[in-house]
């Protein structure tokens, strides 16, 4: 089963290095300050993420759409 296509899982994607740097600069933080996503999480495995990658998550609720970010960390 593809976890990323499951209807309860929000849209997720790895961001590239230039977008990662833009986001870090925009918020004035370093990547360790993002919420964590373990490397063995099924979504991280499906995205073939490595430690240090930033995952962009697009969520939607009754108030609208919003973005959040998580950094992939080791076990």
Biopython code that builds the backbone (N, CA, C, O; Angstrom):
import numpy as np
from Bio.PDB.StructureBuilder import StructureBuilder

atoms = [
    (1, "UNK", "N", (0.837, -1.191, 0.000)),
    (1, "UNK", "CA", (0.000, 0.000, 0.000)),
    (1, "UNK", "C", (0.878, 1.250, 0.000)),
    (1, "UNK", "O", (1.868, 1.325, 0.728)),
    (2, "UNK", "N", (0.513, 2.206, -0.806)),
    (2, "UNK", "CA", (1.233, 3.477, -0.860)),
    (2, "UNK", "C", (0.678, 4.408, 0.214)),
    (2, "UNK", "O", (-0.434, 4.920, 0.084)),
    (3, "UNK", "N", (1.464, 4.629, 1.287)),
    (3, "UNK", "CA", (0.992, 5.467, 2.396)),
    (3, "UNK", "C", (0.656, 6.874, 1.965)),
    (3, "UNK", "O", (-0.263, 7.478, 2.518)),
    (4, "UNK", "N", (1.366, 7.413, 1.003)),
    (4, "UNK", "CA", (1.155, 8.800, 0.594)),
    (4, "UNK", "C", (-0.159, 9.009, -0.163)),
    (4, "UNK", "O", (-0.643, 10.136, -0.271)),
    (5, "UNK", "N", (-0.726, 7.936, -0.681)),
    (5, "UNK", "CA", (-1.993, 8.089, -1.400)),
    (5, "UNK", "C", (-3.204, 7.800, -0.509)),
    (5, "UNK", "O", (-4.344, 7.901, -0.962)),
    (6, "UNK", "N", (-2.964, 7.444, 0.742)),
    (6, "UNK", "CA", (-4.070, 7.172, 1.664)),
    (6, "UNK", "C", (-4.815, 8.471, 1.953)),
    (6, "UNK", "O", (-4.186, 9.514, 2.131)),
    (7, "UNK", "N", (-6.139, 8.424, 2.003)),
    (7, "UNK", "CA", (-6.958, 9.639, 2.083)),
    (7, "UNK", "C", (-6.773, 10.444, 3.378)),
    (7, "UNK", "O", (-7.097, 11.631, 3.400)),
    (8, "UNK", "N", (-6.270, 9.842, 4.436)),
    (8, "UNK", "CA", (-6.066, 10.581, 5.690)),
    (8, "UNK", "C", (-4.662, 11.185, 5.822)),
    (8, "UNK", "O", (-4.398, 11.945, 6.754)),
    (9, "UNK", "N", (-3.775, 10.852, 4.903)),
    (9, "UNK", "CA", (-2.404, 11.369, 4.944)),
    (9, "UNK", "C", (-2.337, 12.648, 4.111)),
    (9, "UNK", "O", (-2.719, 12.644, 2.940)),
    (10, "UNK", "N", (-1.851, 13.753, 4.710)),
    (10, "UNK", "CA", (-1.755, 14.997, 3.939)),
    (10, "UNK", "C", (-0.690, 14.893, 2.848)),
    (10, "UNK", "O", (0.171, 14.014, 2.889)),
    (11, "UNK", "N", (-0.759, 15.786, 1.887)),
    (11, "UNK", "CA", (0.222, 15.811, 0.798)),
    (11, "UNK", "C", (1.589, 16.157, 1.381)),
    (11, "UNK", "O", (1.725, 17.135, 2.117)),
    (12, "UNK", "N", (2.599, 15.357, 1.052)),
    (12, "UNK", "CA", (3.952, 15.571, 1.552)),
    (12, "UNK", "C", (4.939, 15.497, 0.401)),
    (12, "UNK", "O", (4.752, 14.741, -0.552)),
    (13, "UNK", "N", (6.000, 16.301, 0.507)),
    (13, "UNK", "CA", (7.070, 16.223, -0.475)),
    (13, "UNK", "C", (8.365, 16.734, 0.133)),
    (13, "UNK", "O", (8.368, 17.609, 0.999)),
    (14, "UNK", "N", (9.476, 16.159, -0.348)),
    (14, "UNK", "CA", (10.797, 16.654, 0.056)),
    (14, "UNK", "C", (11.040, 17.951, -0.678)),
    (14, "UNK", "O", (10.696, 18.075, -1.853)),
    (15, "UNK", "N", (11.632, 18.928, 0.005)),
    (15, "UNK", "CA", (11.960, 20.173, -0.689)),
    (15, "UNK", "C", (13.441, 20.154, -1.069)),
    (15, "UNK", "O", (14.258, 19.503, -0.416)),
    (16, "UNK", "N", (13.766, 20.881, -2.135)),
    (16, "UNK", "CA", (15.153, 20.903, -2.587)),
    (16, "UNK", "C", (15.978, 21.854, -1.718)),
    (16, "UNK", "O", (15.437, 22.566, -0.871)),
    (17, "UNK", "N", (17.262, 21.855, -1.936)),
    (17, "UNK", "CA", (18.184, 22.619, -1.098)),
    (17, "UNK", "C", (17.934, 24.131, -1.168)),
    (17, "UNK", "O", (18.037, 24.818, -0.152)),
    (18, "UNK", "N", (17.610, 24.651, -2.353)),
    (18, "UNK", "CA", (17.382, 26.097, -2.456)),
    (18, "UNK", "C", (16.107, 26.509, -1.727)),
    (18, "UNK", "O", (16.074, 27.561, -1.089)),
    (19, "UNK", "N", (15.053, 25.687, -1.815)),
    (19, "UNK", "CA", (13.827, 25.994, -1.085)),
    (19, "UNK", "C", (14.056, 25.849, 0.416)),
    (19, "UNK", "O", (13.516, 26.623, 1.206)),
    (20, "UNK", "N", (14.858, 24.857, 0.809)),
    (20, "UNK", "CA", (15.204, 24.665, 2.222)),
    (20, "UNK", "C", (15.891, 25.917, 2.767)),
    (20, "UNK", "O", (15.541, 26.401, 3.844)),
    (21, "UNK", "N", (16.864, 26.439, 2.028)),
    (21, "UNK", "CA", (17.571, 27.644, 2.468)),
    (21, "UNK", "C", (16.647, 28.856, 2.522)),
    (21, "UNK", "O", (16.767, 29.691, 3.418)),
    (22, "UNK", "N", (15.729, 28.952, 1.570)),
    (22, "UNK", "CA", (14.771, 30.057, 1.557)),
    (22, "UNK", "C", (13.862, 30.010, 2.779)),
    (22, "UNK", "O", (13.617, 31.039, 3.408)),
    (23, "UNK", "N", (13.367, 28.840, 3.115)),
    (23, "UNK", "CA", (12.480, 28.672, 4.274)),
    (23, "UNK", "C", (13.231, 28.993, 5.567)),
    (23, "UNK", "O", (12.709, 29.697, 6.431)),
    (24, "UNK", "N", (14.447, 28.482, 5.698)),
    (24, "UNK", "CA", (15.237, 28.738, 6.910)),
    (24, "UNK", "C", (15.508, 30.231, 7.070)),
    (24, "UNK", "O", (15.432, 30.760, 8.178)),
    (25, "UNK", "N", (15.824, 30.910, 5.972)),
    (25, "UNK", "CA", (16.071, 32.347, 6.023)),
    (25, "UNK", "C", (14.788, 33.114, 6.346)),
    (25, "UNK", "O", (14.806, 34.061, 7.133)),
    (26, "UNK", "N", (13.682, 32.706, 5.739)),
    (26, "UNK", "CA", (12.398, 33.379, 5.938)),
    (26, "UNK", "C", (12.009, 33.385, 7.417)),
    (26, "UNK", "O", (11.561, 34.406, 7.938)),
    (27, "UNK", "N", (12.178, 32.251, 8.086)),
    (27, "UNK", "CA", (11.779, 32.146, 9.478)),
    (27, "UNK", "C", (12.913, 32.454, 10.462)),
    (27, "UNK", "O", (12.684, 32.516, 11.670)),
    (28, "UNK", "N", (14.127, 32.644, 9.952)),
    (28, "UNK", "CA", (15.265, 32.978, 10.802)),
    (28, "UNK", "C", (15.603, 31.879, 11.804)),
    (28, "UNK", "O", (15.903, 32.152, 12.967)),
    (29, "UNK", "N", (15.548, 30.633, 11.335)),
    (29, "UNK", "CA", (15.816, 29.497, 12.217)),
    (29, "UNK", "C", (16.792, 28.545, 11.542)),
    (29, "UNK", "O", (17.163, 28.739, 10.384)),
    (30, "UNK", "N", (17.203, 27.517, 12.272)),
    (30, "UNK", "CA", (17.980, 26.454, 11.636)),
    (30, "UNK", "C", (17.103, 25.203, 11.589)),
    (30, "UNK", "O", (16.069, 25.143, 12.254)),
    (31, "UNK", "N", (17.505, 24.230, 10.822)),
    (31, "UNK", "CA", (16.638, 23.078, 10.571)),
    (31, "UNK", "C", (16.338, 22.266, 11.832)),
    (31, "UNK", "O", (15.325, 21.568, 11.877)),
    (32, "UNK", "N", (17.184, 22.339, 12.848)),
    (32, "UNK", "CA", (16.923, 21.574, 14.069)),
    (32, "UNK", "C", (15.735, 22.119, 14.863)),
    (32, "UNK", "O", (15.259, 21.464, 15.790)),
    (33, "UNK", "N", (15.260, 23.299, 14.510)),
    (33, "UNK", "CA", (14.136, 23.900, 15.219)),
    (33, "UNK", "C", (12.768, 23.501, 14.644)),
    (33, "UNK", "O", (11.731, 23.852, 15.207)),
    (34, "UNK", "N", (12.770, 22.777, 13.539)),
    (34, "UNK", "CA", (11.523, 22.269, 12.976)),
    (34, "UNK", "C", (11.048, 21.070, 13.785)),
    (34, "UNK", "O", (11.855, 20.416, 14.444)),
    (35, "UNK", "N", (9.751, 20.771, 13.745)),
    (35, "UNK", "CA", (9.282, 19.517, 14.336)),
    (35, "UNK", "C", (9.989, 18.352, 13.656)),
    (35, "UNK", "O", (10.410, 18.468, 12.506)),
    (36, "UNK", "N", (10.118, 17.254, 14.343)),
    (36, "UNK", "CA", (10.891, 16.110, 13.844)),
    (36, "UNK", "C", (9.984, 15.051, 13.206)),
    (36, "UNK", "O", (8.827, 14.873, 13.588)),
    (37, "UNK", "N", (10.557, 14.364, 12.224)),
    (37, "UNK", "CA", (9.923, 13.216, 11.581)),
    (37, "UNK", "C", (11.004, 12.143, 11.522)),
    (37, "UNK", "O", (12.043, 12.340, 10.891)),
    (38, "UNK", "N", (10.767, 11.020, 12.171)),
    (38, "UNK", "CA", (11.785, 9.971, 12.206)),
    (38, "UNK", "C", (11.995, 9.362, 10.830)),
    (38, "UNK", "O", (11.066, 9.243, 10.031)),
    (39, "UNK", "N", (13.227, 8.984, 10.578)),
    (39, "UNK", "CA", (13.609, 8.452, 9.275)),
    (39, "UNK", "C", (12.888, 7.138, 8.956)),
    (39, "UNK", "O", (12.735, 6.783, 7.787)),
    (40, "UNK", "N", (12.448, 6.417, 9.990)),
    (40, "UNK", "CA", (11.749, 5.157, 9.753)),
    (40, "UNK", "C", (10.223, 5.317, 9.736)),
    (40, "UNK", "O", (9.496, 4.324, 9.691)),
    (41, "UNK", "N", (9.741, 6.559, 9.771)),
    (41, "UNK", "CA", (8.310, 6.822, 9.627)),
    (41, "UNK", "C", (7.887, 6.358, 8.227)),
    (41, "UNK", "O", (8.622, 6.581, 7.265)),
    (42, "UNK", "N", (6.726, 5.723, 8.095)),
    (42, "UNK", "CA", (6.305, 5.233, 6.776)),
    (42, "UNK", "C", (6.288, 6.313, 5.687)),
    (42, "UNK", "O", (6.611, 6.021, 4.536)),
    (43, "UNK", "N", (5.920, 7.545, 6.026)),
    (43, "UNK", "CA", (5.916, 8.623, 5.028)),
    (43, "UNK", "C", (7.342, 8.971, 4.605)),
    (43, "UNK", "O", (7.595, 9.201, 3.423)),
    (44, "UNK", "N", (8.276, 9.011, 5.560)),
    (44, "UNK", "CA", (9.677, 9.305, 5.233)),
    (44, "UNK", "C", (10.265, 8.201, 4.367)),
    (44, "UNK", "O", (11.017, 8.476, 3.431)),
    (45, "UNK", "N", (9.928, 6.968, 4.673)),
    (45, "UNK", "CA", (10.396, 5.839, 3.862)),
    (45, "UNK", "C", (9.840, 5.941, 2.444)),
    (45, "UNK", "O", (10.571, 5.739, 1.474)),
    (46, "UNK", "N", (8.555, 6.254, 2.320)),
    (46, "UNK", "CA", (7.931, 6.370, 0.995)),
    (46, "UNK", "C", (8.536, 7.509, 0.180)),
    (46, "UNK", "O", (8.622, 7.424, -1.045)),
    (47, "UNK", "N", (8.956, 8.581, 0.865)),
    (47, "UNK", "CA", (9.573, 9.720, 0.179)),
    (47, "UNK", "C", (11.072, 9.517, -0.054)),
    (47, "UNK", "O", (11.732, 10.362, -0.660)),
    (48, "UNK", "N", (11.600, 8.394, 0.429)),
    (48, "UNK", "CA", (13.037, 8.103, 0.345)),
    (48, "UNK", "C", (13.851, 9.227, 0.968)),
    (48, "UNK", "O", (14.886, 9.630, 0.437)),
    (49, "UNK", "N", (13.369, 9.728, 2.104)),
    (49, "UNK", "CA", (14.017, 10.842, 2.790)),
    (49, "UNK", "C", (15.244, 10.372, 3.558)),
    (49, "UNK", "O", (15.319, 9.229, 4.008)),
    (50, "UNK", "N", (16.193, 11.274, 3.695)),
    (50, "UNK", "CA", (17.410, 11.025, 4.466)),
    (50, "UNK", "C", (17.453, 12.013, 5.620)),
    (50, "UNK", "O", (16.776, 13.041, 5.595)),
    (51, "UNK", "N", (18.245, 11.698, 6.619)),
    (51, "UNK", "CA", (18.382, 12.588, 7.771)),
    (51, "UNK", "C", (18.810, 13.975, 7.290)),
    (51, "UNK", "O", (19.725, 14.108, 6.477)),
    (52, "UNK", "N", (18.137, 14.999, 7.802)),
    (52, "UNK", "CA", (18.436, 16.373, 7.414)),
    (52, "UNK", "C", (17.514, 16.921, 6.340)),
    (52, "UNK", "O", (17.453, 18.135, 6.147)),
    (53, "UNK", "N", (16.796, 16.057, 5.636)),
    (53, "UNK", "CA", (15.845, 16.524, 4.626)),
    (53, "UNK", "C", (14.685, 17.247, 5.306)),
    (53, "UNK", "O", (14.311, 16.925, 6.434)),
    (54, "UNK", "N", (14.128, 18.222, 4.607)),
    (54, "UNK", "CA", (12.950, 18.928, 5.094)),
    (54, "UNK", "C", (11.753, 18.458, 4.268)),
    (54, "UNK", "O", (11.807, 18.417, 3.039)),
    (55, "UNK", "N", (10.684, 18.108, 4.961)),
    (55, "UNK", "CA", (9.458, 17.645, 4.314)),
    (55, "UNK", "C", (8.408, 18.740, 4.429)),
    (55, "UNK", "O", (8.109, 19.216, 5.524)),
    (56, "UNK", "N", (7.850, 19.135, 3.283)),
    (56, "UNK", "CA", (6.764, 20.113, 3.267)),
    (56, "UNK", "C", (5.454, 19.344, 3.318)),
    (56, "UNK", "O", (5.234, 18.414, 2.542)),
    (57, "UNK", "N", (4.583, 19.746, 4.247)),
    (57, "UNK", "CA", (3.309, 19.064, 4.441)),
    (57, "UNK", "C", (2.185, 20.062, 4.194)),
    (57, "UNK", "O", (2.121, 21.107, 4.841)),
    (58, "UNK", "N", (1.306, 19.739, 3.264)),
    (58, "UNK", "CA", (0.158, 20.590, 2.952)),
    (58, "UNK", "C", (-1.081, 19.984, 3.593)),
    (58, "UNK", "O", (-1.505, 18.884, 3.237)),
    (59, "UNK", "N", (-1.651, 20.709, 4.538)),
    (59, "UNK", "CA", (-2.842, 20.232, 5.239)),
    (59, "UNK", "C", (-4.034, 21.104, 4.864)),
    (59, "UNK", "O", (-3.883, 22.249, 4.439)),
    (60, "UNK", "N", (-5.204, 20.538, 5.031)),
    (60, "UNK", "CA", (-6.426, 21.289, 4.743)),
    (60, "UNK", "C", (-7.453, 20.957, 5.822)),
    (60, "UNK", "O", (-7.634, 19.797, 6.191)),
    (61, "UNK", "N", (-8.120, 21.997, 6.318)),
    (61, "UNK", "CA", (-9.218, 21.796, 7.257)),
    (61, "UNK", "C", (-10.333, 22.780, 6.910)),
    (61, "UNK", "O", (-10.311, 23.390, 5.841)),
    (62, "UNK", "N", (-11.285, 22.932, 7.787)),
    (62, "UNK", "CA", (-12.433, 23.790, 7.494)),
    (62, "UNK", "C", (-12.058, 25.258, 7.332)),
    (62, "UNK", "O", (-12.794, 26.014, 6.699)),
    (63, "UNK", "N", (-10.921, 25.672, 7.894)),
    (63, "UNK", "CA", (-10.509, 27.073, 7.785)),
    (63, "UNK", "C", (-9.657, 27.343, 6.545)),
    (63, "UNK", "O", (-9.398, 28.501, 6.214)),
    (64, "UNK", "N", (-9.228, 26.303, 5.867)),
    (64, "UNK", "CA", (-8.448, 26.482, 4.650)),
    (64, "UNK", "C", (-7.236, 25.581, 4.596)),
    (64, "UNK", "O", (-7.117, 24.618, 5.352)),
    (65, "UNK", "N", (-6.334, 25.917, 3.679)),
    (65, "UNK", "CA", (-5.107, 25.150, 3.484)),
    (65, "UNK", "C", (-3.957, 25.853, 4.192)),
    (65, "UNK", "O", (-3.931, 27.080, 4.285)),
    (66, "UNK", "N", (-3.000, 25.064, 4.694)),
    (66, "UNK", "CA", (-1.811, 25.642, 5.292)),
    (66, "UNK", "C", (-0.637, 24.688, 5.144)),
    (66, "UNK", "O", (-0.806, 23.485, 4.943)),
    (67, "UNK", "N", (0.557, 25.257, 5.250)),
    (67, "UNK", "CA", (1.793, 24.489, 5.113)),
    (67, "UNK", "C", (2.459, 24.329, 6.471)),
    (67, "UNK", "O", (2.364, 25.199, 7.336)),
    (68, "UNK", "N", (3.125, 23.214, 6.634)),
    (68, "UNK", "CA", (3.980, 22.997, 7.786)),
    (68, "UNK", "C", (5.207, 22.242, 7.287)),
    (68, "UNK", "O", (5.179, 21.642, 6.213)),
    (69, "UNK", "N", (6.259, 22.273, 8.053)),
    (69, "UNK", "CA", (7.508, 21.628, 7.660)),
    (69, "UNK", "C", (8.006, 20.749, 8.797)),
    (69, "UNK", "O", (7.795, 21.057, 9.970)),
    (70, "UNK", "N", (8.669, 19.653, 8.442)),
    (70, "UNK", "CA", (9.303, 18.777, 9.431)),
    (70, "UNK", "C", (10.673, 18.404, 8.913)),
    (70, "UNK", "O", (10.883, 18.283, 7.707)),
    (71, "UNK", "N", (11.615, 18.221, 9.845)),
    (71, "UNK", "CA", (12.952, 17.780, 9.478)),
    (71, "UNK", "C", (13.052, 16.294, 9.795)),
    (71, "UNK", "O", (12.569, 15.828, 10.826)),
    (72, "UNK", "N", (13.686, 15.563, 8.891)),
    (72, "UNK", "CA", (13.866, 14.118, 9.061)),
    (72, "UNK", "C", (15.083, 13.902, 9.948)),
    (72, "UNK", "O", (16.158, 14.451, 9.706)),
    (73, "UNK", "N", (14.887, 13.083, 10.991)),
    (73, "UNK", "CA", (15.970, 12.779, 11.915)),
    (73, "UNK", "C", (16.185, 11.269, 11.968)),
    (73, "UNK", "O", (15.290, 10.497, 11.624)),
    (74, "UNK", "N", (17.368, 10.856, 12.396)),
    (74, "UNK", "CA", (17.686, 9.417, 12.531)),
    (74, "UNK", "C", (16.830, 8.775, 13.605)),
    (74, "UNK", "O", (16.021, 9.427, 14.265)),
    (75, "UNK", "N", (17.030, 7.499, 13.756)),
    (75, "UNK", "CA", (16.255, 6.705, 14.708)),
    (75, "UNK", "C", (16.536, 7.195, 16.079)),
    (75, "UNK", "O", (15.988, 6.668, 17.047)),
]
sb = StructureBuilder()
sb.init_structure("model")
sb.init_model(0)
sb.init_chain("A")
sb.init_seg("    ")
for serial, (resi, resn, name, xyz) in enumerate(atoms, 1):
    if name == "N":
        sb.init_residue(resn, " ", resi, " ")
    sb.init_atom(name, np.array(xyz, "f"), 0.0, 1.0, " ", f" {name:<3s}", serial, name[0])
structure = sb.get_structure()
